[in-house]
């Protein structure tokens, strides 16, 4: 499966953005989808994941209550709605996909995902 992330940009602190990630070349509804981010000099950080049907979601503590992950299997797209953005949210944001189970030891780790998008930059100004 190929993943294409979009929707990043420059936003003021307190603002909102919605990221999209569109998949092609696979059966999208078979994949667990995840969102990660990576700031310069830092490790790639898990943000959220969503099950095949969208019925189960999980979030990192750093974004819980501010970010919402959702998916539209008819459109082969997963979304990350981000609100109350902070300067520390500035990073390159990645979507990822995997065919394995939603709940496993590596569900919140980069090596738990086999397919990655190219990343979209989010910059939050203070």
N, CA, C and O atoms as a MOPAC input file, in Angstrom:
PM7 MOZYME 1SCF
protein

 N      0.84300 1    -1.17500 1     0.00000 1
 C      0.00000 1     0.00000 1     0.00000 1
 C      0.88900 1     1.23900 1     0.00000 1
 O      1.93500 1     1.26700 1     0.64800 1
 N      0.45800 1     2.26300 1    -0.73500 1
 C      1.17400 1     3.54700 1    -0.75000 1
 C      0.33000 1     4.57200 1     0.00300 1
 O     -0.89300 1     4.61600 1    -0.12400 1
 N      1.02000 1     5.38700 1     0.78700 1
 C      0.33600 1     6.36700 1     1.62700 1
 C      0.78400 1     7.77200 1     1.26600 1
 O      1.97200 1     8.01900 1     1.05700 1
 N     -0.16700 1     8.69000 1     1.19300 1
 C      0.12600 1    10.08200 1     0.86100 1
 C     -0.51100 1    10.96800 1     1.91300 1
 O     -1.73500 1    11.07200 1     1.99700 1
 N      0.33400 1    11.60900 1     2.71900 1
 C     -0.16000 1    12.50800 1     3.75700 1
 C     -0.22000 1    13.93500 1     3.23500 1
 O      0.58500 1    14.34600 1     2.40000 1
 N     -1.18800 1    14.67700 1     3.74300 1
 C     -1.34900 1    16.07300 1     3.34800 1
 C     -2.05700 1    16.83300 1     4.45700 1
 O     -2.55100 1    16.24500 1     5.41900 1
 N     -2.09600 1    18.15500 1     4.30600 1
 C     -2.84100 1    18.97400 1     5.24600 1
 C     -2.00500 1    19.75000 1     6.23800 1
 O     -2.53800 1    20.54000 1     7.01800 1
 N     -0.69000 1    19.53200 1     6.21800 1
 C      0.15800 1    20.27400 1     7.12300 1
 C      0.24800 1    21.73600 1     6.73800 1
 O     -0.21800 1    22.14200 1     5.67300 1
 N      0.85100 1    22.52000 1     7.61200 1
 C      1.00700 1    23.93400 1     7.33500 1
 C      1.45000 1    24.70000 1     8.55600 1
 O      1.86200 1    24.12300 1     9.56300 1
 N      1.35800 1    26.00700 1     8.45000 1
 C      1.72500 1    26.91700 1     9.53600 1
 C      0.45500 1    27.40700 1    10.21500 1
 O     -0.46400 1    27.89600 1     9.55800 1
 N      0.41200 1    27.27000 1    11.53300 1
 C     -0.76500 1    27.67600 1    12.29400 1
 C     -0.31100 1    28.32700 1    13.59000 1
 O      0.74600 1    27.99300 1    14.12600 1
 N     -1.10800 1    29.24700 1    14.08600 1
 C     -0.79100 1    29.88200 1    15.35700 1
 C     -1.17000 1    28.96100 1    16.52200 1
 O     -2.05500 1    28.11300 1    16.40600 1
 N     -0.49000 1    29.15000 1    17.62000 1
 C     -0.80900 1    28.39200 1    18.82800 1
 C     -2.28700 1    28.57000 1    19.17400 1
 O     -2.84100 1    29.66700 1    19.10500 1
 N     -2.89600 1    27.45500 1    19.54500 1
 C     -4.32000 1    27.46000 1    19.83400 1
 C     -5.18700 1    27.13000 1    18.64400 1
 O     -6.38900 1    26.90500 1    18.78900 1
 N     -4.59600 1    27.10000 1    17.48200 1
 C     -5.33500 1    26.82300 1    16.25600 1
 C     -5.52900 1    25.34400 1    16.00000 1
 O     -5.17000 1    24.49400 1    16.81600 1
 N     -6.10900 1    25.05900 1    14.83800 1
 C     -6.44100 1    23.68400 1    14.46500 1
 C     -5.96300 1    23.37700 1    13.05000 1
 O     -5.81900 1    24.26800 1    12.21300 1
 N     -5.72700 1    22.11300 1    12.81400 1
 C     -5.41600 1    21.59800 1    11.48500 1
 C     -5.99200 1    20.20000 1    11.36900 1
 O     -6.12500 1    19.48800 1    12.36400 1
 N     -6.33000 1    19.81400 1    10.15700 1
 C     -6.72700 1    18.43200 1     9.90600 1
 C     -5.79000 1    17.83200 1     8.86800 1
 O     -5.69600 1    18.31200 1     7.73800 1
 N     -5.10900 1    16.78800 1     9.27100 1
 C     -4.25100 1    16.05100 1     8.36300 1
 C     -5.05100 1    14.91700 1     7.72600 1
 O     -5.95400 1    14.34400 1     8.33600 1
 N     -4.69200 1    14.61500 1     6.48600 1
 C     -5.29800 1    13.50600 1     5.76900 1
 C     -4.20500 1    12.56900 1     5.27300 1
 O     -3.07700 1    12.99100 1     5.01500 1
 N     -4.54300 1    11.33400 1     5.14700 1
 C     -3.61800 1    10.34300 1     4.60000 1
 C     -4.43700 1     9.40600 1     3.71900 1
 O     -5.30800 1     8.68000 1     4.19900 1
 N     -4.14300 1     9.43600 1     2.43400 1
 C     -4.88900 1     8.62800 1     1.48100 1
 C     -4.04200 1     7.44900 1     1.02900 1
 O     -2.86200 1     7.59200 1     0.71000 1
 N     -4.66900 1     6.29100 1     1.00900 1
 C     -3.97500 1     5.05700 1     0.65100 1
 C     -4.36200 1     4.59700 1    -0.74200 1
 O     -5.47400 1     4.83100 1    -1.21400 1
 N     -3.41500 1     3.94000 1    -1.38200 1
 C     -3.68600 1     3.33900 1    -2.68300 1
 C     -2.89800 1     2.04700 1    -2.80600 1
 O     -1.85500 1     1.88100 1    -2.17300 1
 N     -3.39700 1     1.14300 1    -3.61600 1
 C     -2.67900 1    -0.08400 1    -3.88700 1
 C     -2.91400 1    -1.20600 1    -2.91400 1
 O     -2.23400 1    -2.23000 1    -2.98500 1
 N     -3.84400 1    -1.05300 1    -2.01700 1
 C     -4.14000 1    -2.11000 1    -1.06600 1
 C     -5.59300 1    -2.04100 1    -0.64300 1
 O     -6.32700 1    -1.13900 1    -1.04800 1
 N     -5.99900 1    -2.98800 1     0.16500 1
 C     -7.35400 1    -2.97600 1     0.70300 1
 C     -7.32100 1    -2.18100 1     1.99900 1
 O     -6.99000 1    -2.71000 1     3.06100 1
 N     -7.66300 1    -0.91700 1     1.89900 1
 C     -7.47500 1     0.02100 1     3.00300 1
 C     -8.13800 1    -0.45800 1     4.28100 1
 O     -7.57600 1    -0.29700 1     5.36400 1
 N     -9.30500 1    -1.03600 1     4.17600 1
 C    -10.04500 1    -1.44800 1     5.36800 1
 C     -9.39200 1    -2.61400 1     6.10400 1
 O     -9.84400 1    -2.98300 1     7.18700 1
 N     -8.35400 1    -3.19200 1     5.54500 1
 C     -7.62900 1    -4.28700 1     6.19800 1
 C     -6.50700 1    -3.78800 1     7.09700 1
 O     -5.93500 1    -4.56000 1     7.86700 1
 N     -6.19300 1    -2.50800 1     7.00500 1
 C     -5.02700 1    -1.96200 1     7.69400 1
 C     -5.39000 1    -1.21800 1     8.96500 1
 O     -6.32700 1    -0.42000 1     9.00100 1
 N     -4.62000 1    -1.50300 1    10.01000 1
 C     -4.58600 1    -0.60900 1    11.16200 1
 C     -3.77300 1     0.61200 1    10.73700 1
 O     -2.71600 1     0.48500 1    10.11900 1
 N     -4.27800 1     1.78000 1    11.07400 1
 C     -3.60100 1     3.01000 1    10.67400 1
 C     -3.08800 1     3.75800 1    11.90400 1
 O     -3.75300 1     3.81200 1    12.93800 1
 N     -1.91700 1     4.32200 1    11.77100 1
 C     -1.32600 1     5.07200 1    12.86700 1
 C     -0.82800 1     6.42800 1    12.39900 1
 O     -0.57300 1     6.65300 1    11.21600 1
 N     -0.70100 1     7.31500 1    13.36300 1
 C     -0.09100 1     8.63300 1    13.11600 1
 C      1.09000 1     8.79100 1    14.06900 1
 O      0.99800 1     8.46800 1    15.25300 1
 N      2.18500 1     9.28700 1    13.53900 1
 C      3.40400 1     9.55200 1    14.29900 1
 C      3.89500 1    10.94300 1    13.92800 1
 O      3.43400 1    11.53700 1    12.95300 1
 N      4.81900 1    11.44800 1    14.70100 1
 C      5.49600 1    12.69100 1    14.34200 1
 C      6.95400 1    12.63000 1    14.77500 1
 O      7.33600 1    11.86300 1    15.65900 1
 N      7.74100 1    13.45500 1    14.13000 1
 C      9.15700 1    13.51200 1    14.46000 1
 C      9.64300 1    14.94600 1    14.34500 1
 O      9.58100 1    15.55900 1    13.27900 1
 N     10.12200 1    15.46000 1    15.44900 1
 C     10.71700 1    16.78700 1    15.48700 1
 C     12.21700 1    16.64800 1    15.28400 1
 O     12.77900 1    15.58500 1    15.54700 1
 N     12.87200 1    17.70700 1    14.81900 1
 C     14.31100 1    17.63800 1    14.59100 1
 C     15.06200 1    17.22300 1    15.85400 1
 O     14.84200 1    17.77600 1    16.93200 1
 N     15.93700 1    16.25600 1    15.70700 1
 C     16.74900 1    15.79500 1    16.81800 1
 C     16.04400 1    14.88400 1    17.80200 1
 O     16.61400 1    14.50400 1    18.82500 1
 N     14.79300 1    14.53100 1    17.49300 1
 C     14.02400 1    13.67700 1    18.40100 1
 C     13.62200 1    12.38700 1    17.70200 1
 O     13.65500 1    12.28600 1    16.47500 1
 N     13.24400 1    11.40600 1    18.51000 1
 C     12.77700 1    10.14500 1    17.96100 1
 C     11.34500 1    10.28700 1    17.44400 1
 O     10.59700 1    11.18500 1    17.83100 1
 N     11.00800 1     9.37500 1    16.56600 1
 C      9.64300 1     9.35700 1    16.04700 1
 C      8.68500 1     8.97000 1    17.16600 1
 O      8.90600 1     7.99000 1    17.87800 1
 N      7.62500 1     9.74800 1    17.31000 1
 C      6.72200 1     9.63500 1    18.44200 1
 C      5.34100 1     9.18100 1    17.99700 1
 O      4.77000 1     9.73600 1    17.05800 1
 N      4.80500 1     8.17100 1    18.67300 1
 C      3.43500 1     7.71600 1    18.40400 1
 C      2.43800 1     8.77200 1    18.85100 1
 O      2.60800 1     9.39700 1    19.89800 1
 N      1.39800 1     8.96500 1    18.05100 1
 C      0.33800 1     9.90000 1    18.39100 1
 C     -1.00600 1     9.19700 1    18.57600 1
 O     -1.67800 1     9.38200 1    19.59000 1
 N     -1.39000 1     8.39000 1    17.58300 1
 C     -2.71900 1     7.79000 1    17.60300 1
 C     -2.75900 1     6.60400 1    16.65500 1
 O     -1.97400 1     6.51200 1    15.71200 1
 N     -3.68400 1     5.70800 1    16.92300 1
 C     -3.94000 1     4.62600 1    15.98000 1
 C     -5.42000 1     4.33300 1    15.94400 1
 O     -6.16100 1     4.69200 1    16.86000 1
 N     -5.84900 1     3.67300 1    14.87200 1
 C     -7.26800 1     3.38900 1    14.69400 1
 C     -7.40500 1     2.01500 1    14.06100 1
 O     -6.62200 1     1.64100 1    13.18700 1
 N     -8.39400 1     1.27700 1    14.50200 1
 C     -8.59800 1    -0.08500 1    14.02700 1
 C     -9.18500 1    -0.09500 1    12.62000 1
 O     -9.51000 1     0.95000 1    12.05500 1
 N     -9.31400 1    -1.31400 1    12.06300 1
 C     -9.77100 1    -1.45600 1    10.68100 1
 C    -11.11400 1    -0.78700 1    10.43800 1
 O    -11.31100 1    -0.10800 1     9.43000 1
 N    -12.02700 1    -0.98500 1    11.36700 1
 C    -13.37500 1    -0.44500 1    11.18600 1
 C    -13.51700 1     0.98200 1    11.69600 1
 O    -14.49400 1     1.66900 1    11.39900 1
 N    -12.52600 1     1.41600 1    12.46800 1
 C    -12.62500 1     2.72700 1    13.10500 1
 C    -13.26500 1     2.67400 1    14.47700 1
 O    -13.42400 1     3.70600 1    15.13000 1
 N    -13.63200 1     1.48900 1    14.91700 1
 C    -14.32800 1     1.36700 1    16.18500 1
 C    -13.43900 1     1.49000 1    17.41400 1
 O    -13.92600 1     1.75000 1    18.51400 1
 N    -12.16500 1     1.30800 1    17.23200 1
 C    -11.23200 1     1.43200 1    18.35100 1
 C    -10.14800 1     2.43000 1    18.00700 1
 O     -9.62100 1     2.44300 1    16.89400 1
 N     -9.81900 1     3.27400 1    18.98800 1
 C     -8.75700 1     4.25000 1    18.82000 1
 C     -7.90800 1     4.28400 1    20.08600 1
 O     -8.34400 1     3.87400 1    21.16100 1
 N     -6.70200 1     4.77700 1    19.92900 1
 C     -5.78700 1     4.91400 1    21.05400 1
 C     -4.93400 1     6.13700 1    20.81100 1
 O     -4.58800 1     6.45200 1    19.67200 1
 N     -4.58800 1     6.83800 1    21.90900 1
 C     -3.84500 1     8.08000 1    21.78600 1
 C     -2.68400 1     8.11600 1    22.76200 1
 O     -2.72400 1     7.50600 1    23.83000 1
 N     -1.64600 1     8.85000 1    22.36600 1
 C     -0.58100 1     9.17400 1    23.29300 1
 C     -1.09500 1    10.19800 1    24.29800 1
 O     -1.96000 1    11.01400 1    23.98300 1
 N     -0.55600 1    10.14400 1    25.49700 1
 C     -0.99000 1    11.08600 1    26.53800 1
 C     -0.76300 1    12.53500 1    26.10500 1
 O     -1.52500 1    13.42600 1    26.48300 1
 N      0.27100 1    12.76600 1    25.32100 1
 C      0.63600 1    14.13100 1    24.92700 1
 C     -0.41200 1    14.78200 1    24.02700 1
 O     -0.43800 1    16.00600 1    23.90400 1
 N     -1.27300 1    13.98700 1    23.39700 1
 C     -2.25700 1    14.55700 1    22.47400 1
 C     -3.69100 1    14.18800 1    22.83700 1
 O     -4.62900 1    14.65100 1    22.18800 1
 N     -3.87000 1    13.37500 1    23.84800 1
 C     -5.20400 1    12.93700 1    24.23500 1
 C     -6.06100 1    14.14100 1    24.60500 1
 O     -5.64500 1    15.00100 1    25.38200 1
 N     -7.25400 1    14.19000 1    24.04200 1
 C     -8.15500 1    15.30900 1    24.28600 1
 C     -7.97000 1    16.46200 1    23.32800 1
 O     -8.81700 1    17.35300 1    23.26700 1
 N     -6.88400 1    16.46800 1    22.57800 1
 C     -6.64200 1    17.53800 1    21.59500 1
 C     -6.69100 1    17.00400 1    20.16300 1
 O     -7.12200 1    17.71400 1    19.25400 1
 N     -6.26200 1    15.78300 1    19.96000 1
 C     -6.21200 1    15.18000 1    18.62600 1
 C     -7.26400 1    14.07800 1    18.53600 1
 O     -7.55200 1    13.38400 1    19.51100 1
 N     -7.82500 1    13.94000 1    17.33900 1
 C     -8.80600 1    12.88900 1    17.08200 1
 C     -8.48300 1    12.19200 1    15.76500 1
 O     -8.34900 1    12.83300 1    14.72300 1
 N     -8.36200 1    10.88100 1    15.83000 1
 C     -8.11200 1    10.09500 1    14.62300 1
 C     -9.43000 1     9.49000 1    14.14400 1
 O    -10.25200 1     9.04800 1    14.94600 1
 N     -9.61600 1     9.47800 1    12.82900 1
 C    -10.81400 1     8.88400 1    12.24200 1
 C    -10.44900 1     8.34600 1    10.86800 1
 O     -9.37300 1     8.62900 1    10.34100 1
 N    -11.34600 1     7.57800 1    10.30500 1
 C    -11.07900 1     7.03900 1     8.97100 1
 C    -12.36500 1     6.92900 1     8.18000 1
 O    -13.45700 1     6.79800 1     8.73400 1
 N    -12.20500 1     6.98700 1     6.86900 1
 C    -13.30900 1     6.79500 1     5.93100 1
 C    -12.85500 1     5.71900 1     4.96000 1
 O    -12.12100 1     5.99700 1     4.01100 1
 N    -13.28900 1     4.50200 1     5.19700 1
 C    -12.81800 1     3.39100 1     4.36900 1
 C    -13.32000 1     3.49800 1     2.92600 1
 O    -12.68300 1     2.97700 1     2.01000 1
 N    -14.42300 1     4.15100 1     2.72600 1
 C    -14.92500 1     4.33800 1     1.36700 1
 C    -14.02700 1     5.27400 1     0.56300 1
 O    -13.95100 1     5.17800 1    -0.66200 1
 N    -13.35200 1     6.17500 1     1.26100 1
 C    -12.45200 1     7.13100 1     0.62500 1
 C    -10.98100 1     6.75800 1     0.77500 1
 O    -10.09700 1     7.48900 1     0.32800 1
 N    -10.72500 1     5.59500 1     1.41700 1
 C     -9.33300 1     5.13000 1     1.62600 1
 C     -8.49700 1     6.18100 1     2.33800 1
 O     -7.33000 1     6.38100 1     2.00500 1
 N     -9.08400 1     6.84200 1     3.30600 1
 C     -8.42800 1     7.96900 1     3.94700 1
 C     -8.55300 1     7.88400 1     5.46600 1
 O     -9.59800 1     7.52700 1     6.01000 1
 N     -7.45800 1     8.22400 1     6.12300 1
 C     -7.45000 1     8.38100 1     7.57300 1
 C     -7.14000 1     9.84600 1     7.86700 1
 O     -6.38700 1    10.50000 1     7.14600 1
 N     -7.73700 1    10.33700 1     8.93700 1
 C     -7.59900 1    11.75100 1     9.29700 1
 C     -7.01600 1    11.89700 1    10.69500 1
 O     -7.15100 1    11.01300 1    11.54100 1
 N     -6.37300 1    13.02100 1    10.91400 1
 C     -5.95600 1    13.40700 1    12.25600 1
 C     -6.39100 1    14.85600 1    12.45300 1
 O     -5.78300 1    15.77800 1    11.91000 1
 N     -7.43800 1    15.04000 1    13.22800 1
 C     -7.91800 1    16.37700 1    13.56000 1
 C     -7.15400 1    16.85900 1    14.78200 1
 O     -7.18600 1    16.22700 1    15.83700 1
 N     -6.47100 1    17.97500 1    14.63000 1
 C     -5.63500 1    18.51000 1    15.69700 1
 C     -6.17900 1    19.86400 1    16.12900 1
 O     -6.41700 1    20.73900 1    15.29600 1
 N     -6.37000 1    20.02900 1    17.41000 1
 C     -6.85600 1    21.29400 1    17.93000 1
 C     -6.00400 1    21.71400 1    19.12700 1
 O     -5.19000 1    20.94100 1    19.63200 1
 N     -6.20900 1    22.93700 1    19.56100 1
 C     -5.42600 1    23.49400 1    20.68100 1
 C     -3.93600 1    23.25300 1    20.46500 1
 O     -3.22600 1    22.81100 1    21.36800 1
 N     -3.48800 1    23.54600 1    19.28000 1
 C     -2.09700 1    23.25400 1    18.92800 1
 C     -1.13300 1    24.12300 1    19.71700 1
 O     -1.42300 1    25.27400 1    20.04200 1
 N      0.02100 1    23.53900 1    20.01500 1
 C      1.06100 1    24.18800 1    20.80100 1
 C      2.33600 1    24.23400 1    19.97800 1
 O      2.50400 1    23.43200 1    19.06000 1
 N      3.23800 1    25.16000 1    20.28800 1
 C      4.52200 1    25.19100 1    19.55200 1
 C      5.26100 1    23.86700 1    19.62000 1
 O      5.96300 1    23.50800 1    18.67500 1
 N      5.12200 1    23.13800 1    20.70600 1
 C      5.80500 1    21.84200 1    20.82000 1
 C      5.19400 1    20.75600 1    19.94300 1
 O      5.73300 1    19.65300 1    19.85600 1
 N      4.08000 1    21.05800 1    19.29700 1
 C      3.51100 1    20.12400 1    18.31700 1
 C      4.19000 1    20.24200 1    16.95200 1
 O      3.90300 1    19.46200 1    16.04400 1
 N      5.08000 1    21.20700 1    16.81200 1
 C      5.79400 1    21.38000 1    15.54900 1
 C      6.64200 1    20.15300 1    15.24500 1
 O      7.47500 1    19.74100 1    16.05200 1
 N      6.41700 1    19.57700 1    14.07400 1
 C      7.11200 1    18.34700 1    13.67900 1
 C      6.70000 1    17.95300 1    12.28000 1
 O      5.81000 1    18.55300 1    11.67800 1
 N      7.36300 1    16.93600 1    11.77800 1
 C      6.94300 1    16.27800 1    10.54800 1
 C      6.01000 1    15.13700 1    10.94400 1
 O      6.37900 1    14.27300 1    11.74000 1
 N      4.82100 1    15.13900 1    10.39500 1
 C      3.79400 1    14.17900 1    10.77000 1
 C      3.67600 1    13.08900 1     9.71100 1
 O      3.61200 1    13.36700 1     8.51400 1
 N      3.65000 1    11.84600 1    10.17600 1
 C      3.60500 1    10.68600 1     9.30200 1
 C      2.36900 1     9.83700 1     9.58000 1
 O      1.95300 1     9.68000 1    10.72800 1
 N      1.79600 1     9.29700 1     8.52000 1
 C      0.81900 1     8.23600 1     8.68100 1
 C      1.49200 1     6.90000 1     8.36800 1
 O      2.46600 1     6.83000 1     7.61800 1
 N      0.95000 1     5.86100 1     8.95700 1
 C      1.52400 1     4.53500 1     8.80000 1
 C      0.41900 1     3.49800 1     8.78500 1
 O     -0.68000 1     3.72900 1     9.29000 1
 N      0.72700 1     2.35100 1     8.20000 1
 C     -0.26700 1     1.29300 1     8.07200 1
 C      0.36000 1    -0.06000 1     8.34300 1
 O      1.54800 1    -0.27700 1     8.10400 1
 N     -0.45900 1    -0.95900 1     8.84400 1
 C      0.00900 1    -2.32800 1     9.06100 1
 C     -1.18400 1    -3.27900 1     9.02100 1
 O     -2.30600 1    -2.92200 1     9.37900 1
 N     -0.89900 1    -4.50700 1     8.57000 1
 C     -1.95400 1    -5.51300 1     8.46600 1
 C     -2.14000 1    -6.32300 1     9.73900 1
 O     -3.10400 1    -7.08000 1     9.85900 1
 N     -1.23600 1    -6.17200 1    10.67700 1
 C     -1.30200 1    -6.98800 1    11.88100 1
 C     -2.36800 1    -6.48800 1    12.84300 1
 O     -3.02500 1    -5.48000 1    12.58200 1
 N     -2.53600 1    -7.17700 1    13.93000 1
 C     -3.61800 1    -6.91100 1    14.86700 1
 C     -3.53300 1    -5.50700 1    15.46000 1
 O     -2.44700 1    -4.94000 1    15.58400 1
 N     -4.67000 1    -4.96500 1    15.81800 1
 C     -4.74800 1    -3.62800 1    16.40700 1
 C     -3.99900 1    -3.56300 1    17.73400 1
 O     -3.28400 1    -2.59700 1    18.00100 1
 N     -4.16000 1    -4.57600 1    18.55200 1
 C     -3.53700 1    -4.58300 1    19.87400 1
 C     -2.40200 1    -5.59400 1    19.89600 1
 O     -2.63700 1    -6.80200 1    19.86300 1
 N     -1.19100 1    -5.10800 1    19.95300 1
 C      0.00800 1    -5.95300 1    20.06100 1
 C      1.09800 1    -5.10900 1    20.69200 1
 O      0.95300 1    -3.89800 1    20.85600 1
 N      2.18900 1    -5.77000 1    21.04400 1
 C      3.25000 1    -5.08900 1    21.78500 1
 C      3.81400 1    -3.89000 1    21.03600 1
 O      4.26700 1    -2.92600 1    21.65200 1
 N      3.78800 1    -3.94800 1    19.72400 1
 C      4.40700 1    -2.88900 1    18.92400 1
 C      3.39300 1    -1.91100 1    18.33700 1
 O      3.72500 1    -1.14000 1    17.43700 1
 N      2.17900 1    -1.93800 1    18.83500 1
 C      1.12800 1    -1.09700 1    18.25000 1
 C      1.45200 1     0.38800 1    18.30100 1
 O      1.01500 1     1.14800 1    17.43600 1
 N      2.21000 1     0.80600 1    19.29900 1
 C      2.52800 1     2.22000 1    19.46500 1
 C      3.98400 1     2.53100 1    19.12600 1
 O      4.50800 1     3.57600 1    19.51500 1
 N      4.61900 1     1.64400 1    18.41900 1
 C      6.02500 1     1.81900 1    18.06300 1
 C      6.18400 1     1.93100 1    16.56200 1
 O      5.42100 1     1.32200 1    15.81200 1
 N      7.16700 1     2.70100 1    16.11100 1
 C      7.38600 1     2.79300 1    14.66100 1
 C      7.60700 1     1.44200 1    13.99800 1
 O      7.14600 1     1.22400 1    12.87800 1
 N      8.29700 1     0.53800 1    14.66500 1
 C      8.54800 1    -0.76100 1    14.03000 1
 C      7.32100 1    -1.65900 1    14.02200 1
 O      7.38000 1    -2.79300 1    13.54800 1
 N      6.21100 1    -1.15600 1    14.54500 1
 C      4.95600 1    -1.88600 1    14.45700 1
 C      4.17600 1    -1.61700 1    13.19400 1
 O      3.07000 1    -2.12900 1    13.02000 1
 N      4.74500 1    -0.81300 1    12.30600 1
 C      4.05700 1    -0.44000 1    11.07700 1
 C      4.96400 1    -0.70300 1     9.88000 1
 O      6.14600 1    -0.35800 1     9.88700 1
 N      4.39500 1    -1.30900 1     8.87300 1
 C      5.18500 1    -1.74000 1     7.71500 1
 C      5.21300 1    -0.70300 1     6.60000 1
 O      6.14000 1    -0.68500 1     5.79000 1
 N      4.22200 1     0.14200 1     6.55400 1
 C      4.09300 1     1.08800 1     5.44800 1
 C      3.98800 1     2.50900 1     5.99500 1
 O      3.31800 1     2.76700 1     6.99600 1
 N      4.67600 1     3.42500 1     5.30100 1
 C      4.74300 1     4.80300 1     5.77000 1
 C      4.49000 1     5.77800 1     4.63200 1
 O      4.86500 1     5.54500 1     3.48300 1
 N      3.84200 1     6.87500 1     4.99100 1
 C      3.72500 1     7.98700 1     4.06500 1
 C      4.97100 1     8.85000 1     4.11600 1
 O      5.89900 1     8.56100 1     4.87100 1
 N      4.99800 1     9.89900 1     3.32400 1
 C      6.18900 1    10.72000 1     3.17500 1
 C      6.30100 1    11.81400 1     4.22400 1
 O      7.35400 1    12.44000 1     4.34200 1
 N      5.24800 1    12.05900 1     4.98400 1
 C      5.29800 1    13.09200 1     6.00800 1
 C      4.77000 1    14.42100 1     5.52100 1
 O      4.93200 1    14.77800 1     4.35400 1
 N      4.14100 1    15.14800 1     6.41700 1
 C      3.66100 1    16.49200 1     6.13100 1
 C      4.04200 1    17.38000 1     7.31200 1
 O      3.84600 1    17.00400 1     8.46800 1
 N      4.58400 1    18.55100 1     7.01800 1
 C      5.12800 1    19.42100 1     8.05700 1
 C      4.02600 1    20.23200 1     8.73200 1
 O      3.17700 1    20.83500 1     8.07600 1
 N      4.06500 1    20.22600 1    10.04300 1
 C      3.18700 1    21.07300 1    10.84500 1
 C      4.06400 1    22.00600 1    11.66900 1
 O      4.94600 1    21.55900 1    12.40300 1
 N      3.82000 1    23.28600 1    11.54200 1
 C      4.57200 1    24.28400 1    12.29300 1
 C      3.58600 1    25.14700 1    13.06100 1
 O      2.67300 1    25.73900 1    12.48500 1
 N      3.78600 1    25.20800 1    14.37600 1
 C      2.90000 1    25.97900 1    15.23800 1
 C      3.69400 1    27.15300 1    15.79500 1
 O      4.69400 1    26.96000 1    16.48600 1
 N      3.25500 1    28.34800 1    15.49800 1
 C      3.95500 1    29.54500 1    15.95800 1
 C      3.35000 1    30.02800 1    17.27400 1
 O      2.15900 1    29.86200 1    17.53400 1
 N      4.20700 1    30.62600 1    18.08800 1
 C      3.75300 1    31.09700 1    19.40900 1
 C      3.23900 1    32.52200 1    19.33200 1
 O      2.81700 1    33.08100 1    20.34400 1

